[in-house]
Amino acid sequence: MSLWRGRDLLLAFLLLAFLPVVACSEDWRLLRDGAPVGGVQITEKGGDTYVAVGEMARLLGYSAKSLNDGLLINKGPTNLQIIPNAAAVWLGYDIIPLMRKAFVSDGRWWMDSESALVVMEKLLAKSGDGAKLLWRGLGSGAGQVEMPATQEPPVQQLEPDQPVQVVPAVAPASEVTQSEEASFRWGVHEDRVRLVVETSQKIPLRPTPDGLELSFGSKPQVASSPDPSVSVKVKADGKRWTVVVEAPGWDKNSFELSDPHRIVADFMRPNSAPPVTPTPTVVVPSVPKPAPAGKKRPLVVVDAGHGGKDPGAVAHGYREKDLALKISQRLVKNLQALGLDAKLTRADDRYLLLRTRTELANQWDADAFVSVHLNALPKGRHAKGVEIYLMALPTDKDAMALAKIENAELAEGSNGQGDDKTSLLLSILGDMQQNNKIQESTKFAEAIFSSGKSGKLPMRRVAQAPFFVLRGAAMPAVLIETGFISESSEARMLADPSYQERLAKSLAKGIKEYLK
């Protein structure tokens, strides 16, 4: 009996001894400048490895807490905001694209392992604690290293996902030295062509106006590009070989990944959308001040929200589309009186697609874009005041809910709530084209807000949300919710011509101040 008991104890001891090894296989160790700082939980989804980004942040000395359905990571004034099911994160004024959408599961926030390194390195740099981060898998053997999958990181796709063509091209051993072995892989996507070059060691990379150049000590075997617009040439350069990849007229973006070393180059397809025929626009007549000789006056495009078959919010006998148009007409008149040029996207009760509104502003080469709306809350909820929004990740639940309402696209058969379109916007907020205008739009919004405060208007806040009408604007752009039509007292005030004029005059001064 004692023999059996002894055997059972031995088996129990062995089982307990191996349990930590099994648990560790679910973690990766995070290295900071080569030194381990702790383990981070991982999970697999769709063939990709995701890490618990909240745990990662805490290991690096940051706090991580849920806020407005998102995850806020910060230390001092530096903030990183992660939104569930979005393919981008918000770091200060910057939008950082992710290779896969972040998501919440089992009480943890998950981000793909490669994006997590990029995002957290940028966060460290912004905080003044710059460091190089790496993952090390926990193997069972001493010193064994298990790194993340070495395949190319996937590009975030518009729904539905487009097929990706991967063309392997590994040079024969006779043509590549052991120290400089390389493979080239191509990915074809709806919005880009991606090249991934995996090498056994770091190689020289030089960006060029039309693409990039890679330098090798021996002649590499390179697969042809699957897209004829992207050319690949290999040329001798003294004792070395240069691979030249070019796509004239395309935007380019490249970055490097470690362990194994990879160069990832994205060649973004040019916008092939057909030109938009401008909608005839009637501008409210006024006598503008003369512009300085030889200098073009700034142009402000004012967009009266909704219109035609889309009434917008309706409450207390008023329709948003009617009041938004009256306020917009007064705003144009006041802008012209201040010496600015101003145009309306619509001057009557007509329907315009959301994308048409910013396309018109782009065609007219506008210096600023303002979309005028009226706010509304569900029955039982109350609020008053002017809110100014810019195109970005949502500030909170109310901002997100408002964006879904404003994004409803009736002509395209949406569900009337804008859910699909808003989700799409969240998935493409990583587009660096929009990045250039985020900070400018923020300053634009703050200038208008400050002018409203000076004019004794009931200014409520500056916030951010993914409004489709602002997407694609090539200039600073804001959406102004001039008040809550769902509040009877504020609705009557917004319908009063004298208040409309006071509102328009104050907004025009803020716009003028920013453009000055």
One Martini backbone bead per residue (centre of mass of N, CA, C, O) as a GRO file, in nm:
protein
  516
    1MET     BB    1   0.058   0.063  -0.021
    2SER     BB    2   0.307   0.248   0.005
    3LEU     BB    3   0.398   0.213  -0.288
    4TRP     BB    4   0.152   0.342  -0.423
    5ARG     BB    5   0.170   0.608  -0.275
    6GLY     BB    6   0.451   0.681  -0.383
    7ARG     BB    7   0.374   0.682  -0.682
    8ASP     BB    8   0.157   0.902  -0.666
    9LEU     BB    9   0.343   1.123  -0.560
   10LEU     BB   10   0.534   1.120  -0.801
   11LEU     BB   11   0.325   1.189  -1.019
   12ALA     BB   12   0.232   1.456  -0.891
   13PHE     BB   13   0.508   1.593  -0.900
   14LEU     BB   14   0.548   1.575  -1.208
   15LEU     BB   15   0.294   1.729  -1.286
   16LEU     BB   16   0.363   1.995  -1.139
   17ALA     BB   17   0.638   2.041  -1.280
   18PHE     BB   18   0.494   2.070  -1.581
   19LEU     BB   19   0.276   2.294  -1.570
   20PRO     BB   20   0.445   2.556  -1.623
   21VAL     BB   21   0.526   2.480  -1.910
   22VAL     BB   22   0.244   2.484  -2.030
   23ALA     BB   23   0.171   2.777  -1.952
   24CYS     BB   24   0.417   2.913  -2.098
   25SER     BB   25   0.316   2.841  -2.391
   26GLU     BB   26   0.105   3.100  -2.358
   27ASP     BB   27   0.369   3.267  -2.366
   28TRP     BB   28   0.555   3.568  -2.405
   29ARG     BB   29   0.857   3.724  -2.408
   30LEU     BB   30   0.959   4.044  -2.319
   31LEU     BB   31   1.188   4.263  -2.485
   32ARG     BB   32   1.418   4.521  -2.365
   33ASP     BB   33   1.697   4.569  -2.504
   34GLY     BB   34   1.727   4.234  -2.453
   35ALA     BB   35   1.558   4.246  -2.187
   36PRO     BB   36   1.365   4.090  -1.977
   37VAL     BB   37   1.017   4.181  -1.839
   38GLY     BB   38   0.813   3.946  -1.931
   39GLY     BB   39   0.502   3.795  -1.958
   40VAL     BB   40   0.266   3.729  -2.236
   41GLN     BB   41  -0.029   3.669  -2.341
   42ILE     BB   42  -0.161   3.437  -2.582
   43THR     BB   43  -0.327   3.402  -2.909
   44GLU     BB   44  -0.530   3.240  -3.153
   45LYS     BB   45  -0.632   3.381  -3.488
   46GLY     BB   46  -0.649   3.296  -3.803
   47GLY     BB   47  -0.323   3.228  -3.780
   48ASP     BB   48  -0.278   3.440  -3.557
   49THR     BB   49  -0.092   3.634  -3.325
   50TYR     BB   50  -0.189   3.738  -2.998
   51VAL     BB   51  -0.169   3.998  -2.754
   52ALA     BB   52  -0.175   4.128  -2.432
   53VAL     BB   53  -0.160   4.468  -2.423
   54GLY     BB   54  -0.204   4.536  -2.124
   55GLU     BB   55   0.030   4.366  -2.012
   56MET     BB   56   0.248   4.500  -2.178
   57ALA     BB   57   0.215   4.786  -2.062
   58ARG     BB   58   0.275   4.719  -1.762
   59LEU     BB   59   0.568   4.617  -1.809
   60LEU     BB   60   0.639   4.927  -1.921
   61GLY     BB   61   0.483   5.132  -1.702
   62TYR     BB   62   0.177   5.129  -1.769
   63SER     BB   63  -0.145   5.212  -1.783
   64ALA     BB   64  -0.460   5.008  -1.793
   65LYS     BB   65  -0.790   5.110  -1.908
   66SER     BB   66  -1.117   5.129  -1.928
   67LEU     BB   67  -1.275   5.352  -2.190
   68ASN     BB   68  -1.536   5.389  -2.372
   69ASP     BB   69  -1.488   5.083  -2.490
   70GLY     BB   70  -1.189   5.121  -2.434
   71LEU     BB   71  -0.829   5.148  -2.429
   72LEU     BB   72  -0.622   5.307  -2.184
   73ILE     BB   73  -0.287   5.420  -2.233
   74ASN     BB   74  -0.070   5.552  -1.968
   75LYS     BB   75   0.186   5.821  -1.898
   76GLY     BB   76   0.089   6.084  -1.813
   77PRO     BB   77   0.040   6.266  -2.118
   78THR     BB   78   0.048   5.985  -2.252
   79ASN     BB   79  -0.173   5.852  -2.509
   80LEU     BB   80  -0.348   5.535  -2.567
   81GLN     BB   81  -0.600   5.429  -2.805
   82ILE     BB   82  -0.829   5.151  -2.803
   83ILE     BB   83  -1.042   4.992  -3.041
   84PRO     BB   84  -1.276   4.785  -3.108
   85ASN     BB   85  -1.251   4.662  -3.426
   86ALA     BB   86  -0.986   4.819  -3.505
   87ALA     BB   87  -0.716   4.922  -3.749
   88ALA     BB   88  -0.652   5.138  -3.515
   89VAL     BB   89  -0.473   5.389  -3.335
   90TRP     BB   90  -0.442   5.640  -3.071
   91LEU     BB   91  -0.161   5.880  -3.071
   92GLY     BB   92  -0.260   6.140  -2.993
   93TYR     BB   93  -0.265   6.272  -3.321
   94ASP     BB   94  -0.206   5.981  -3.407
   95ILE     BB   95  -0.236   5.727  -3.655
   96ILE     BB   96  -0.210   5.371  -3.615
   97PRO     BB   97  -0.169   5.102  -3.790
   98LEU     BB   98  -0.297   4.777  -3.830
   99MET     BB   99  -0.286   4.442  -3.935
  100ARG     BB  100  -0.510   4.398  -3.717
  101LYS     BB  101  -0.777   4.374  -3.534
  102ALA     BB  102  -0.877   4.465  -3.243
  103PHE     BB  103  -0.975   4.280  -2.936
  104VAL     BB  104  -1.218   4.131  -2.714
  105SER     BB  105  -1.126   3.865  -2.469
  106ASP     BB  106  -1.141   3.734  -2.166
  107GLY     BB  107  -1.075   4.035  -2.049
  108ARG     BB  108  -0.897   4.103  -2.306
  109TRP     BB  109  -0.661   4.273  -2.503
  110TRP     BB  110  -0.606   4.227  -2.855
  111MET     BB  111  -0.295   4.212  -3.048
  112ASP     BB  112  -0.099   4.189  -3.284
  113SER     BB  113   0.230   4.121  -3.240
  114GLU     BB  114   0.354   4.327  -3.443
  115SER     BB  115   0.189   4.581  -3.376
  116ALA     BB  116   0.261   4.595  -3.076
  117LEU     BB  117   0.555   4.675  -3.119
  118VAL     BB  118   0.510   4.935  -3.279
  119VAL     BB  119   0.323   5.086  -3.082
  120MET     BB  120   0.504   5.070  -2.820
  121GLU     BB  121   0.749   5.214  -2.941
  122LYS     BB  122   0.599   5.481  -2.996
  123LEU     BB  123   0.519   5.530  -2.704
  124LEU     BB  124   0.803   5.541  -2.587
  125ALA     BB  125   0.906   5.773  -2.763
  126LYS     BB  126   0.687   5.985  -2.671
  127SER     BB  127   0.789   5.947  -2.357
  128GLY     BB  128   1.120   5.918  -2.368
  129ASP     BB  129   1.158   5.566  -2.377
  130GLY     BB  130   1.326   5.450  -2.587
  131ALA     BB  131   1.290   5.120  -2.748
  132LYS     BB  132   1.357   4.780  -2.809
  133LEU     BB  133   1.131   4.530  -2.925
  134LEU     BB  134   1.072   4.180  -2.834
  135TRP     BB  135   1.008   3.842  -2.902
  136ARG     BB  136   0.992   3.541  -2.683
  137GLY     BB  137   0.957   3.228  -2.677
  138LEU     BB  138   0.863   2.945  -2.472
  139GLY     BB  139   1.060   2.687  -2.434
  140SER     BB  140   1.177   2.371  -2.315
  141GLY     BB  141   1.454   2.458  -2.383
  142ALA     BB  142   1.747   2.579  -2.327
  143GLY     BB  143   1.739   2.877  -2.506
  144GLN     BB  144   1.491   2.850  -2.657
  145VAL     BB  145   1.343   2.986  -2.961
  146GLU     BB  146   1.007   3.121  -3.026
  147MET     BB  147   0.879   3.273  -3.286
  148PRO     BB  148   0.699   3.422  -3.478
  149ALA     BB  149   0.569   3.415  -3.759
  150THR     BB  150   0.734   3.456  -4.090
  151GLN     BB  151   0.518   3.562  -4.228
  152GLU     BB  152   0.351   3.790  -4.371
  153PRO     BB  153   0.190   4.055  -4.284
  154PRO     BB  154  -0.123   4.140  -4.292
  155VAL     BB  155  -0.356   4.324  -4.457
  156GLN     BB  156  -0.593   4.543  -4.412
  157GLN     BB  157  -0.919   4.489  -4.517
  158LEU     BB  158  -1.175   4.529  -4.696
  159GLU     BB  159  -1.495   4.449  -4.709
  160PRO     BB  160  -1.417   4.193  -4.837
  161ASP     BB  161  -1.169   3.999  -4.859
  162GLN     BB  162  -0.891   3.977  -5.042
  163PRO     BB  163  -0.699   3.804  -5.226
  164VAL     BB  164  -0.377   3.649  -5.181
  165GLN     BB  165  -0.075   3.660  -5.354
  166VAL     BB  166   0.183   3.413  -5.336
  167VAL     BB  167   0.532   3.438  -5.442
  168PRO     BB  168   0.780   3.234  -5.446
  169ALA     BB  169   1.148   3.332  -5.404
  170VAL     BB  170   1.422   3.129  -5.396
  171ALA     BB  171   1.738   3.111  -5.400
  172PRO     BB  172   1.981   2.940  -5.499
  173ALA     BB  173   2.255   2.828  -5.335
  174SER     BB  174   2.461   2.908  -5.570
  175GLU     BB  175   2.359   3.237  -5.556
  176VAL     BB  176   2.372   3.233  -5.233
  177THR     BB  177   2.476   3.326  -4.954
  178GLN     BB  178   2.446   3.226  -4.632
  179SER     BB  179   2.445   3.537  -4.514
  180GLU     BB  180   2.224   3.626  -4.780
  181GLU     BB  181   1.957   3.504  -4.763
  182ALA     BB  182   1.660   3.516  -4.984
  183SER     BB  183   1.310   3.625  -4.996
  184PHE     BB  184   1.022   3.670  -5.214
  185ARG     BB  185   0.702   3.839  -5.155
  186TRP     BB  186   0.367   3.861  -5.275
  187GLY     BB  187   0.090   4.099  -5.240
  188VAL     BB  188  -0.256   4.122  -5.339
  189HIS     BB  189  -0.457   4.414  -5.329
  190GLU     BB  190  -0.695   4.650  -5.357
  191ASP     BB  191  -0.485   4.901  -5.242
  192ARG     BB  192  -0.226   4.703  -5.290
  193VAL     BB  193   0.126   4.622  -5.305
  194ARG     BB  194   0.319   4.360  -5.155
  195LEU     BB  195   0.654   4.344  -5.022
  196VAL     BB  196   0.858   4.065  -4.903
  197VAL     BB  197   1.182   4.061  -4.744
  198GLU     BB  198   1.373   3.780  -4.652
  199THR     BB  199   1.651   3.770  -4.425
  200SER     BB  200   1.941   3.667  -4.246
  201GLN     BB  201   2.003   3.980  -4.274
  202LYS     BB  202   2.082   4.291  -4.277
  203ILE     BB  203   2.001   4.529  -4.534
  204PRO     BB  204   2.024   4.760  -4.761
  205LEU     BB  205   1.810   5.060  -4.766
  206ARG     BB  206   1.661   5.269  -5.040
  207PRO     BB  207   1.480   5.523  -5.096
  208THR     BB  208   1.272   5.637  -5.364
  209PRO     BB  209   1.059   5.817  -5.552
  210ASP     BB  210   0.943   5.519  -5.684
  211GLY     BB  211   1.075   5.346  -5.424
  212LEU     BB  212   1.333   5.093  -5.406
  213GLU     BB  213   1.655   4.977  -5.270
  214LEU     BB  214   1.852   4.672  -5.279
  215SER     BB  215   2.139   4.521  -5.123
  216PHE     BB  216   2.373   4.272  -5.254
  217GLY     BB  217   2.644   4.038  -5.264
  218SER     BB  218   2.444   3.869  -5.443
  219LYS     BB  219   2.249   3.726  -5.671
  220PRO     BB  220   1.916   3.740  -5.678
  221GLN     BB  221   1.602   3.577  -5.672
  222VAL     BB  222   1.333   3.734  -5.850
  223ALA     BB  223   1.013   3.794  -5.856
  224SER     BB  224   0.770   3.895  -6.029
  225SER     BB  225   0.534   4.111  -6.055
  226PRO     BB  226   0.178   4.079  -6.049
  227ASP     BB  227   0.203   4.391  -6.121
  228PRO     BB  228   0.279   4.597  -6.391
  229SER     BB  229   0.318   4.872  -6.216
  230VAL     BB  230   0.539   4.689  -6.081
  231SER     BB  231   0.882   4.702  -6.089
  232VAL     BB  232   1.170   4.473  -6.154
  233LYS     BB  233   1.525   4.505  -6.090
  234VAL     BB  234   1.855   4.370  -6.175
  235LYS     BB  235   2.178   4.507  -6.082
  236ALA     BB  236   2.495   4.582  -6.122
  237ASP     BB  237   2.725   4.704  -5.839
  238GLY     BB  238   2.992   4.598  -5.883
  239LYS     BB  239   3.006   4.366  -5.615
  240ARG     BB  240   2.703   4.425  -5.631
  241TRP     BB  241   2.342   4.401  -5.588
  242THR     BB  242   2.046   4.559  -5.731
  243VAL     BB  243   1.716   4.612  -5.622
  244VAL     BB  244   1.452   4.749  -5.824
  245VAL     BB  245   1.156   4.913  -5.701
  246GLU     BB  246   0.869   5.033  -5.899
  247ALA     BB  247   0.588   5.300  -5.874
  248PRO     BB  248   0.485   5.532  -6.050
  249GLY     BB  249   0.257   5.742  -5.866
  250TRP     BB  250   0.289   5.594  -5.602
  251ASP     BB  251   0.252   5.519  -5.289
  252LYS     BB  252   0.489   5.476  -5.016
  253ASN     BB  253   0.571   5.201  -4.776
  254SER     BB  254   0.820   5.124  -4.521
  255PHE     BB  255   0.945   4.841  -4.320
  256GLU     BB  256   1.091   4.676  -4.033
  257LEU     BB  257   1.168   4.344  -3.922
  258SER     BB  258   1.225   4.099  -3.670
  259ASP     BB  259   1.281   3.782  -3.630
  260PRO     BB  260   1.311   3.789  -3.889
  261HIS     BB  261   1.435   3.967  -4.134
  262ARG     BB  262   1.221   4.236  -4.268
  263ILE     BB  263   1.088   4.379  -4.567
  264VAL     BB  264   0.818   4.614  -4.597
  265ALA     BB  265   0.634   4.696  -4.902
  266ASP     BB  266   0.406   4.953  -4.997
  267PHE     BB  267   0.191   4.991  -5.289
  268MET     BB  268  -0.027   5.242  -5.356
  269ARG     BB  269  -0.301   5.286  -5.511
  270PRO     BB  270  -0.444   5.489  -5.702
  271ASN     BB  271  -0.703   5.692  -5.735
  272SER     BB  272  -0.979   5.567  -5.957
  273ALA     BB  273  -1.191   5.761  -5.927
  274PRO     BB  274  -1.423   5.930  -6.067
  275PRO     BB  275  -1.514   6.219  -6.148
  276VAL     BB  276  -1.689   6.490  -6.014
  277THR     BB  277  -1.985   6.651  -6.066
  278PRO     BB  278  -2.074   6.942  -5.992
  279THR     BB  279  -2.301   7.093  -5.805
  280PRO     BB  280  -2.506   7.328  -5.827
  281THR     BB  281  -2.429   7.653  -5.679
  282VAL     BB  282  -2.563   7.880  -5.443
  283VAL     BB  283  -2.462   8.192  -5.340
  284VAL     BB  284  -2.478   8.410  -5.107
  285PRO     BB  285  -2.510   8.730  -5.135
  286SER     BB  286  -2.236   8.970  -5.123
  287VAL     BB  287  -1.988   9.205  -4.996
  288PRO     BB  288  -1.673   9.167  -5.036
  289LYS     BB  289  -1.366   9.195  -4.954
  290PRO     BB  290  -1.077   9.276  -5.067
  291ALA     BB  291  -0.802   9.135  -5.187
  292PRO     BB  292  -0.493   9.098  -5.196
  293ALA     BB  293  -0.263   9.142  -5.410
  294GLY     BB  294  -0.184   8.827  -5.550
  295LYS     BB  295  -0.402   8.686  -5.348
  296LYS     BB  296  -0.567   8.421  -5.246
  297ARG     BB  297  -0.853   8.350  -5.115
  298PRO     BB  298  -0.993   8.182  -4.887
  299LEU     BB  299  -1.172   7.867  -4.890
  300VAL     BB  300  -1.505   7.787  -4.784
  301VAL     BB  301  -1.682   7.490  -4.722
  302VAL     BB  302  -2.035   7.458  -4.686
  303ASP     BB  303  -2.228   7.202  -4.522
  304ALA     BB  304  -2.553   7.104  -4.548
  305GLY     BB  305  -2.712   6.885  -4.390
  306HIS     BB  306  -2.857   6.680  -4.573
  307GLY     BB  307  -3.148   6.641  -4.768
  308GLY     BB  308  -3.425   6.589  -4.914
  309LYS     BB  309  -3.492   6.259  -4.830
  310ASP     BB  310  -3.307   6.372  -4.588
  311PRO     BB  311  -3.402   6.518  -4.281
  312GLY     BB  312  -3.302   6.402  -4.037
  313ALA     BB  313  -3.376   6.539  -3.763
  314VAL     BB  314  -3.698   6.516  -3.580
  315ALA     BB  315  -3.847   6.796  -3.389
  316HIS     BB  316  -4.087   7.009  -3.285
  317GLY     BB  317  -4.145   7.075  -3.608
  318TYR     BB  318  -3.847   7.009  -3.702
  319ARG     BB  319  -3.583   7.009  -3.950
  320GLU     BB  320  -3.258   6.971  -4.000
  321LYS     BB  321  -3.224   7.050  -4.304
  322ASP     BB  322  -3.346   7.339  -4.275
  323LEU     BB  323  -3.168   7.466  -4.049
  324ALA     BB  324  -2.890   7.401  -4.174
  325LEU     BB  325  -2.928   7.581  -4.424
  326LYS     BB  326  -2.974   7.857  -4.287
  327ILE     BB  327  -2.706   7.861  -4.132
  328SER     BB  328  -2.518   7.825  -4.380
  329GLN     BB  329  -2.600   8.082  -4.531
  330ARG     BB  330  -2.506   8.273  -4.303
  331LEU     BB  331  -2.213   8.178  -4.294
  332VAL     BB  332  -2.134   8.262  -4.580
  333LYS     BB  333  -2.197   8.562  -4.549
  334ASN     BB  334  -1.993   8.614  -4.313
  335LEU     BB  335  -1.737   8.520  -4.458
  336GLN     BB  336  -1.751   8.729  -4.688
  337ALA     BB  337  -1.745   8.980  -4.496
  338LEU     BB  338  -1.438   8.879  -4.401
  339GLY     BB  339  -1.286   8.802  -4.694
  340LEU     BB  340  -1.403   8.530  -4.784
  341ASP     BB  341  -1.450   8.247  -4.940
  342ALA     BB  342  -1.775   8.084  -5.027
  343LYS     BB  343  -1.943   7.759  -5.025
  344LEU     BB  344  -2.206   7.548  -5.120
  345THR     BB  345  -2.312   7.226  -5.161
  346ARG     BB  346  -2.604   7.336  -5.079
  347ALA     BB  347  -2.897   7.570  -5.163
  348ASP     BB  348  -3.106   7.336  -5.127
  349ASP     BB  349  -3.348   7.067  -5.133
  350ARG     BB  350  -3.103   6.838  -5.154
  351TYR     BB  351  -2.937   6.539  -5.237
  352LEU     BB  352  -2.630   6.412  -5.092
  353LEU     BB  353  -2.369   6.249  -5.087
  354LEU     BB  354  -2.126   6.224  -4.864
  355ARG     BB  355  -1.879   6.209  -5.062
  356THR     BB  356  -1.953   6.461  -5.238
  357ARG     BB  357  -1.886   6.692  -5.041
  358THR     BB  358  -1.569   6.654  -5.035
  359GLU     BB  359  -1.525   6.645  -5.339
  360LEU     BB  360  -1.598   6.936  -5.387
  361ALA     BB  361  -1.383   7.061  -5.205
  362ASN     BB  362  -1.146   6.943  -5.364
  363GLN     BB  363  -1.214   7.071  -5.642
  364TRP     BB  364  -1.213   7.373  -5.512
  365ASP     BB  365  -0.970   7.406  -5.322
  366ALA     BB  366  -1.004   7.409  -5.024
  367ASP     BB  367  -0.917   7.528  -4.686
  368ALA     BB  368  -1.211   7.449  -4.574
  369PHE     BB  369  -1.443   7.232  -4.379
  370VAL     BB  370  -1.807   7.260  -4.312
  371SER     BB  371  -2.042   7.075  -4.122
  372VAL     BB  372  -2.394   7.119  -4.077
  373HIS     BB  373  -2.578   7.051  -3.771
  374LEU     BB  374  -2.811   6.862  -3.564
  375ASN     BB  375  -2.889   6.742  -3.267
  376ALA     BB  376  -2.967   6.420  -3.088
  377LEU     BB  377  -3.174   6.248  -2.849
  378PRO     BB  378  -3.313   6.029  -2.680
  379LYS     BB  379  -3.561   5.952  -2.498
  380GLY     BB  380  -3.471   6.088  -2.171
  381ARG     BB  381  -3.249   6.266  -2.294
  382HIS     BB  382  -3.021   6.546  -2.211
  383ALA     BB  383  -2.905   6.836  -2.405
  384LYS     BB  384  -2.675   7.118  -2.464
  385GLY     BB  385  -2.520   7.258  -2.739
  386VAL     BB  386  -2.209   7.289  -2.892
  387GLU     BB  387  -2.054   7.068  -3.131
  388ILE     BB  388  -1.720   6.956  -3.225
  389TYR     BB  389  -1.595   6.764  -3.502
  390LEU     BB  390  -1.364   6.507  -3.583
  391MET     BB  391  -1.180   6.281  -3.768
  392ALA     BB  392  -1.195   5.990  -3.558
  393LEU     BB  393  -1.177   5.836  -3.296
  394PRO     BB  394  -1.383   5.783  -3.049
  395THR     BB  395  -1.449   5.936  -2.748
  396ASP     BB  396  -1.746   5.803  -2.721
  397LYS     BB  397  -2.058   5.677  -2.724
  398ASP     BB  398  -2.201   5.933  -2.831
  399ALA     BB  399  -2.017   5.979  -3.073
  400MET     BB  400  -2.073   5.706  -3.206
  401ALA     BB  401  -2.382   5.732  -3.232
  402LEU     BB  402  -2.380   5.988  -3.405
  403ALA     BB  403  -2.220   5.874  -3.643
  404LYS     BB  404  -2.429   5.658  -3.725
  405ILE     BB  405  -2.648   5.859  -3.801
  406GLU     BB  406  -2.485   6.047  -4.004
  407ASN     BB  407  -2.399   5.780  -4.189
  408ALA     BB  408  -2.656   5.749  -4.317
  409GLU     BB  409  -2.731   5.594  -4.648
  410LEU     BB  410  -3.009   5.596  -4.831
  411ALA     BB  411  -2.920   5.559  -5.136
  412GLU     BB  412  -2.752   5.277  -5.040
  413GLY     BB  413  -2.924   5.093  -4.846
  414SER     BB  414  -2.916   5.123  -4.559
  415ASN     BB  415  -3.014   5.069  -4.215
  416GLY     BB  416  -3.030   5.381  -4.092
  417GLN     BB  417  -2.753   5.379  -3.885
  418GLY     BB  418  -2.448   5.337  -4.002
  419ASP     BB  419  -2.288   5.080  -3.910
  420ASP     BB  420  -2.127   4.980  -4.157
  421LYS     BB  421  -1.982   5.247  -4.223
  422THR     BB  422  -1.850   5.287  -3.945
  423SER     BB  423  -1.688   5.025  -3.942
  424LEU     BB  424  -1.527   5.093  -4.192
  425LEU     BB  425  -1.388   5.343  -4.081
  426LEU     BB  426  -1.241   5.201  -3.850
  427SER     BB  427  -1.075   5.012  -4.057
  428ILE     BB  428  -0.945   5.296  -4.217
  429LEU     BB  429  -0.793   5.495  -4.010
  430GLY     BB  430  -0.492   5.412  -4.104
  431ASP     BB  431  -0.487   5.614  -4.315
  432MET     BB  432  -0.234   5.840  -4.389
  433GLN     BB  433  -0.392   6.062  -4.541
  434GLN     BB  434  -0.547   6.160  -4.278
  435ASN     BB  435  -0.313   6.233  -4.080
  436ASN     BB  436  -0.234   6.524  -4.181
  437LYS     BB  437  -0.530   6.658  -4.062
  438ILE     BB  438  -0.574   6.617  -3.759
  439GLN     BB  439  -0.426   6.858  -3.627
  440GLU     BB  440  -0.561   7.079  -3.794
  441SER     BB  441  -0.856   7.010  -3.715
  442THR     BB  442  -0.816   7.060  -3.416
  443LYS     BB  443  -0.744   7.362  -3.439
  444PHE     BB  444  -1.000   7.442  -3.586
  445ALA     BB  445  -1.200   7.359  -3.363
  446GLU     BB  446  -1.075   7.537  -3.135
  447ALA     BB  447  -1.125   7.811  -3.274
  448ILE     BB  448  -1.434   7.790  -3.284
  449PHE     BB  449  -1.483   7.742  -2.985
  450SER     BB  450  -1.354   8.004  -2.882
  451SER     BB  451  -1.546   8.194  -3.036
  452GLY     BB  452  -1.807   8.092  -2.904
  453LYS     BB  453  -1.733   8.176  -2.618
  454SER     BB  454  -1.697   8.479  -2.683
  455GLY     BB  455  -2.012   8.477  -2.800
  456LYS     BB  456  -2.196   8.323  -2.581
  457LEU     BB  457  -2.213   8.038  -2.650
  458PRO     BB  458  -2.323   7.697  -2.602
  459MET     BB  459  -2.048   7.541  -2.541
  460ARG     BB  460  -1.951   7.199  -2.501
  461ARG     BB  461  -1.749   7.055  -2.733
  462VAL     BB  462  -1.463   6.868  -2.834
  463ALA     BB  463  -1.461   6.599  -3.071
  464GLN     BB  464  -1.461   6.245  -3.179
  465ALA     BB  465  -1.542   6.084  -3.501
  466PRO     BB  466  -1.657   5.865  -3.769
  467PHE     BB  467  -1.719   6.075  -4.022
  468PHE     BB  468  -1.791   6.045  -4.350
  469VAL     BB  469  -1.805   6.348  -4.447
  470LEU     BB  470  -1.482   6.383  -4.367
  471ARG     BB  471  -1.391   6.181  -4.553
  472GLY     BB  472  -1.133   6.290  -4.783
  473ALA     BB  473  -1.035   6.548  -4.687
  474ALA     BB  474  -0.776   6.789  -4.802
  475MET     BB  475  -0.868   6.942  -4.539
  476PRO     BB  476  -0.971   7.099  -4.291
  477ALA     BB  477  -1.225   6.927  -4.082
  478VAL     BB  478  -1.567   6.984  -3.969
  479LEU     BB  479  -1.834   6.914  -3.734
  480ILE     BB  480  -2.141   7.092  -3.657
  481GLU     BB  481  -2.334   7.091  -3.367
  482THR     BB  482  -2.554   7.356  -3.300
  483GLY     BB  483  -2.768   7.160  -3.158
  484PHE     BB  484  -3.069   7.043  -2.990
  485ILE     BB  485  -3.365   6.935  -3.136
  486SER     BB  486  -3.470   6.762  -2.880
  487GLU     BB  487  -3.485   7.047  -2.758
  488SER     BB  488  -3.726   7.273  -2.743
  489SER     BB  489  -3.571   7.536  -2.672
  490GLU     BB  490  -3.337   7.497  -2.883
  491ALA     BB  491  -3.506   7.467  -3.136
  492ARG     BB  492  -3.630   7.752  -3.127
  493MET     BB  493  -3.360   7.900  -3.134
  494LEU     BB  494  -3.258   7.774  -3.413
  495ALA     BB  495  -3.522   7.909  -3.564
  496ASP     BB  496  -3.404   8.183  -3.501
  497PRO     BB  497  -3.271   8.430  -3.690
  498SER     BB  498  -3.103   8.579  -3.472
  499TYR     BB  499  -2.946   8.327  -3.375
  500GLN     BB  500  -2.833   8.239  -3.644
  501GLU     BB  501  -2.662   8.495  -3.681
  502ARG     BB  502  -2.494   8.472  -3.423
  503LEU     BB  503  -2.377   8.196  -3.486
  504ALA     BB  504  -2.248   8.259  -3.764
  505LYS     BB  505  -2.062   8.492  -3.671
  506SER     BB  506  -1.893   8.325  -3.467
  507LEU     BB  507  -1.795   8.101  -3.659
  508ALA     BB  508  -1.658   8.287  -3.867
  509LYS     BB  509  -1.443   8.399  -3.676
  510GLY     BB  510  -1.302   8.126  -3.620
  511ILE     BB  511  -1.228   8.065  -3.914
  512LYS     BB  512  -1.065   8.321  -3.963
  513GLU     BB  513  -0.856   8.278  -3.740
  514TYR     BB  514  -0.737   8.019  -3.854
  515LEU     BB  515  -0.668   8.124  -4.154
  516LYS     BB  516  -0.473   8.361  -4.053
   0.00000   0.00000   0.00000
